[in-house]
Amino acid sequence: NILLLEDEPAHAEAVRRALEASDLKAVVHVAGTLREYHEAVAARPPDIALLDMVLPDGQALDALTSLPDAGSFPILIMTSYGTEQTAVQAMKAGALDYIVKSPEAFASMPHAVERALREWSMLKEHKRAKAALRESEERFRTLYENSTLGLYRTTPDGRIVLANPALIKMLGYSSFEDLSGRDLKTDGFEPSYPRAQFVEMVEKEDAVRGLESAWKRRDGTTIFVRESARAIRGPEGLIIYFDGTVEDITGRKEAEEEVRRKNA
């Protein structure tokens, strides 16, 4: 379904004949003014539109931005007197291509339409992929920010790359900036074994699960945690990150200790 906006009958007929004689199986609707073009789009949006630049009641550039559904189908601009400035203006306004009229251009219009439809399909797929990625990132961000578990990403050399609000609060810090200044290689969370031991455990198995240990908070007090972590490796197989989850089990540990004391 092709909508052709062209006020010169001979040009409109040349384009229509070329399109309808091609393998596109095109149905071409011709409008001679911007008003007729708007009415045609409102009645049935086309798969693609070919617009003459200068029209009796305005310019084709007006049609690129004036419709509520502008951008819902590809538009090619045609003109008899093309300049680089006009071409740039048309492309910036949203035209997919810019064609200078000639008998050769009219004859090759089916190829221009096919090319434009392929490009448009790729652009739509790219937009869908970007939208899906944004949605996925937003879901992850919401989960990351609102999780009651502590979540982190650290590097093998001890830098804290990411930490969610639950972990920051768990460790007694006021912000990620404060927490990220802690060097885990020299001042790890675990007082009973060095970070090198943790790194060795993850490197050997690619993960640790349900590891219970005591961590130091910012103020020097101790909390008990259950930690799971996995290695994230780069293309060459080297570990670039450790991603982990941390659950504060201090309450459970204290309850267990109280039971042991009573039973002793």
C-alpha positions as CSV (number, residue, x, y, z in Angstrom):
1,N,0.0,0.0,0.0
2,I,1.9,3.0,-1.3
3,L,0.7,6.6,-1.0
4,L,2.2,8.9,-3.6
5,L,1.9,12.7,-3.0
6,E,2.6,14.3,-6.3
7,D,0.8,17.3,-8.0
8,E,2.4,16.8,-11.4
9,P,0.2,14.3,-13.3
10,A,2.9,13.1,-15.6
11,H,5.3,12.4,-12.8
12,A,2.6,10.7,-10.7
13,E,1.8,8.4,-13.7
14,A,5.4,7.5,-14.3
15,V,6.0,6.5,-10.7
16,R,2.7,4.7,-10.5
17,R,3.4,2.7,-13.7
18,A,6.9,1.7,-12.5
19,L,5.6,0.5,-9.1
20,E,2.6,-1.4,-10.4
21,A,4.6,-3.1,-13.1
22,S,7.2,-4.3,-10.5
23,D,7.3,-7.4,-8.4
24,L,6.2,-5.4,-5.4
25,K,2.5,-6.1,-6.1
26,A,2.0,-2.5,-5.1
27,V,-1.3,-0.7,-4.8
28,V,-0.6,3.0,-5.4
29,H,-2.9,5.7,-4.2
30,V,-2.2,9.2,-5.5
31,A,-2.8,12.5,-3.6
32,G,-2.2,15.9,-5.3
33,T,-2.2,18.1,-2.2
34,L,-1.2,17.9,1.4
35,R,-4.8,18.0,2.4
36,E,-5.6,14.9,0.3
37,Y,-2.5,13.3,1.7
38,H,-3.6,13.9,5.3
39,E,-7.1,12.5,4.5
40,A,-5.6,9.4,2.9
41,V,-3.3,8.7,5.9
42,A,-6.2,9.2,8.3
43,A,-8.3,6.8,6.3
44,R,-5.6,4.1,5.9
45,P,-1.9,4.6,6.9
46,P,0.3,3.4,4.0
47,D,3.2,1.0,4.2
48,I,5.3,3.7,2.6
49,A,4.8,7.2,1.3
50,L,6.5,9.0,-1.6
51,L,6.2,12.8,-1.2
52,D,7.0,15.5,-3.7
53,M,8.9,18.3,-2.0
54,V,6.9,21.3,-3.2
55,L,3.1,21.1,-3.3
56,P,0.3,23.6,-4.1
57,D,-0.6,23.9,-0.4
58,G,2.7,23.6,1.3
59,Q,5.9,21.5,1.5
60,A,6.3,17.8,2.1
61,L,8.5,18.5,5.1
62,D,5.3,19.7,6.8
63,A,3.9,16.2,6.5
64,L,6.8,14.6,8.3
65,T,6.0,16.2,11.6
66,S,2.4,17.4,11.4
67,L,0.6,14.0,11.7
68,P,-0.2,12.3,15.1
69,D,1.2,9.1,13.6
70,A,4.3,10.7,12.0
71,G,7.1,8.2,12.0
72,S,4.8,5.1,11.8
73,F,5.7,4.4,8.2
74,P,8.7,5.3,6.0
75,I,8.7,8.4,3.8
76,L,10.8,9.1,0.7
77,I,11.1,12.7,-0.5
78,M,11.2,13.5,-4.2
79,T,12.2,16.8,-5.8
80,S,12.9,18.2,-9.2
81,Y,15.7,20.5,-8.0
82,G,17.7,18.8,-5.3
83,T,20.3,20.5,-3.2
84,E,22.5,19.1,-0.5
85,Q,21.0,21.5,2.0
86,T,17.4,20.4,1.1
87,A,18.4,16.8,1.3
88,V,19.9,17.3,4.8
89,Q,16.8,19.2,5.9
90,A,14.6,16.4,4.7
91,M,16.6,13.6,6.4
92,K,16.7,15.6,9.6
93,A,12.9,16.0,9.5
94,G,12.5,12.2,9.3
95,A,12.6,11.2,5.6
96,L,14.2,7.8,5.0
97,D,15.6,8.8,1.6
98,Y,15.8,11.7,-0.8
99,I,15.3,11.2,-4.5
100,V,16.0,13.7,-7.3
101,K,13.4,13.2,-10.0
102,S,14.4,12.0,-13.5
103,P,13.1,9.3,-15.9
104,E,15.8,7.0,-14.6
105,A,14.7,7.7,-11.0
106,F,11.1,7.0,-11.8
107,A,12.0,3.7,-13.5
108,S,14.1,2.6,-10.5
109,M,11.5,3.6,-7.9
110,P,10.6,0.0,-7.1
111,H,14.2,-0.7,-6.1
112,A,14.2,2.5,-4.0
113,V,10.9,1.4,-2.3
114,E,12.2,-2.1,-1.7
115,R,15.4,-0.7,-0.2
116,A,13.5,1.7,2.0
117,L,11.1,-1.0,3.3
118,R,14.1,-3.3,4.2
119,E,15.8,-0.4,6.0
120,W,12.6,0.5,7.8
121,S,12.1,-3.0,8.9
122,M,15.6,-3.1,10.3
123,L,15.1,0.2,12.1
124,K,11.9,-1.0,13.7
125,E,13.6,-4.2,14.8
126,H,16.4,-2.2,16.2
127,K,13.9,0.0,18.1
128,R,12.1,-3.0,19.4
129,A,15.4,-4.5,20.6
130,K,16.4,-1.3,22.3
131,A,13.0,-1.0,24.0
132,A,13.2,-4.6,25.2
133,L,16.7,-3.9,26.5
134,R,15.5,-0.8,28.4
135,E,12.6,-2.7,29.9
136,S,15.0,-5.5,31.0
137,E,17.4,-3.0,32.5
138,E,14.6,-1.3,34.3
139,R,13.4,-4.6,35.7
140,F,16.9,-5.4,36.8
141,R,17.4,-1.9,38.3
142,T,14.2,-2.2,40.3
143,L,15.1,-5.7,41.5
144,Y,18.6,-4.6,42.3
145,E,17.5,-1.5,44.2
146,N,14.6,-3.1,46.2
147,S,16.1,-6.5,47.0
148,T,16.3,-7.3,50.7
149,L,19.4,-9.4,49.9
150,G,22.8,-7.7,49.6
151,L,24.0,-7.8,46.0
152,Y,27.6,-7.0,44.9
153,R,30.1,-7.1,42.1
154,T,33.8,-7.0,42.9
155,T,37.0,-7.5,41.0
156,P,39.7,-10.1,41.7
157,D,42.0,-7.3,42.9
158,G,39.5,-6.2,45.6
159,R,37.6,-3.3,44.1
160,I,33.9,-3.0,44.8
161,V,32.2,-2.2,41.4
162,L,28.6,-2.5,42.4
163,A,26.7,-2.7,45.7
164,N,22.9,-2.4,46.2
165,P,21.3,-0.3,49.0
166,A,20.6,-3.4,51.1
167,L,24.3,-4.3,51.2
168,I,25.4,-0.8,51.8
169,K,23.1,-0.5,54.8
170,M,24.0,-4.0,56.0
171,L,27.6,-3.0,56.3
172,G,26.9,0.3,58.0
173,Y,27.8,2.7,55.2
174,S,25.9,5.7,54.1
175,S,26.5,5.6,50.4
176,F,28.1,3.4,47.7
177,E,30.9,6.0,47.4
178,D,31.9,5.3,51.0
179,L,31.7,1.6,50.6
180,S,33.6,1.5,47.3
181,G,36.6,3.1,49.0
182,R,37.1,-0.1,51.0
183,D,40.0,-2.2,49.6
184,L,38.9,-5.9,50.0
185,K,42.3,-7.1,49.2
186,T,43.8,-5.5,52.3
187,D,40.7,-5.0,54.4
188,G,38.2,-7.6,53.5
189,F,34.8,-8.2,55.2
190,E,35.8,-11.5,56.6
191,P,38.1,-11.4,59.7
192,S,38.7,-15.1,60.0
193,Y,40.2,-15.7,56.5
194,P,41.9,-13.5,53.9
195,R,40.2,-12.5,50.6
196,A,42.8,-14.6,48.8
197,Q,41.1,-17.7,50.2
198,F,37.7,-16.6,48.9
199,V,39.2,-15.9,45.5
200,E,40.8,-19.3,45.5
201,M,37.5,-21.0,46.4
202,V,35.6,-19.2,43.6
203,E,38.4,-19.8,41.0
204,K,38.4,-23.5,41.7
205,E,34.7,-24.2,41.5
206,D,33.6,-21.0,39.6
207,A,31.2,-20.4,42.5
208,V,30.6,-20.6,46.2
209,R,27.1,-21.3,47.6
210,G,25.7,-20.8,51.0
211,L,29.0,-19.9,52.6
212,E,28.5,-18.8,56.1
213,S,31.0,-16.4,57.7
214,A,31.4,-13.3,59.9
215,W,31.9,-10.0,58.3
216,K,33.1,-6.7,59.7
217,R,30.9,-3.7,59.4
218,R,32.2,-0.2,59.0
219,D,32.1,0.5,62.8
220,G,34.0,-2.7,63.5
221,T,31.1,-4.8,64.8
222,T,30.5,-8.2,63.4
223,I,27.5,-9.6,61.5
224,F,27.0,-13.2,60.3
225,V,26.1,-13.7,56.7
226,R,25.3,-16.4,54.2
227,E,27.1,-15.6,50.9
228,S,26.8,-17.1,47.4
229,A,29.1,-15.9,44.5
230,R,30.0,-16.8,41.0
231,A,32.9,-16.0,38.7
232,I,32.3,-13.9,35.6
233,R,34.9,-14.6,33.0
234,G,36.1,-12.7,30.0
235,P,36.6,-14.0,26.5
236,E,40.0,-15.4,27.4
237,G,38.7,-17.3,30.4
238,L,40.1,-15.0,33.0
239,I,37.9,-13.9,35.9
240,I,36.9,-10.2,35.6
241,Y,34.2,-10.0,38.3
242,F,32.7,-11.8,41.2
243,D,28.9,-11.4,41.4
244,G,27.4,-12.3,44.7
245,T,24.4,-12.2,47.1
246,V,24.6,-11.8,50.8
247,E,22.0,-12.6,53.4
248,D,22.3,-11.3,57.0
249,I,21.8,-14.3,59.3
250,T,23.0,-12.6,62.5
251,G,19.6,-13.1,64.1
252,R,19.6,-16.8,63.4
253,K,23.1,-17.2,64.6
254,E,22.4,-15.4,67.9
255,A,19.3,-17.5,68.4
256,E,21.3,-20.7,67.8
257,E,23.9,-19.5,70.3
258,E,21.3,-18.8,72.9
259,V,19.9,-22.3,72.5
260,R,23.3,-23.8,72.9
261,R,23.9,-21.8,76.1
262,K,20.7,-22.9,77.6
263,N,21.4,-26.5,76.8
264,A,25.0,-26.4,78.0
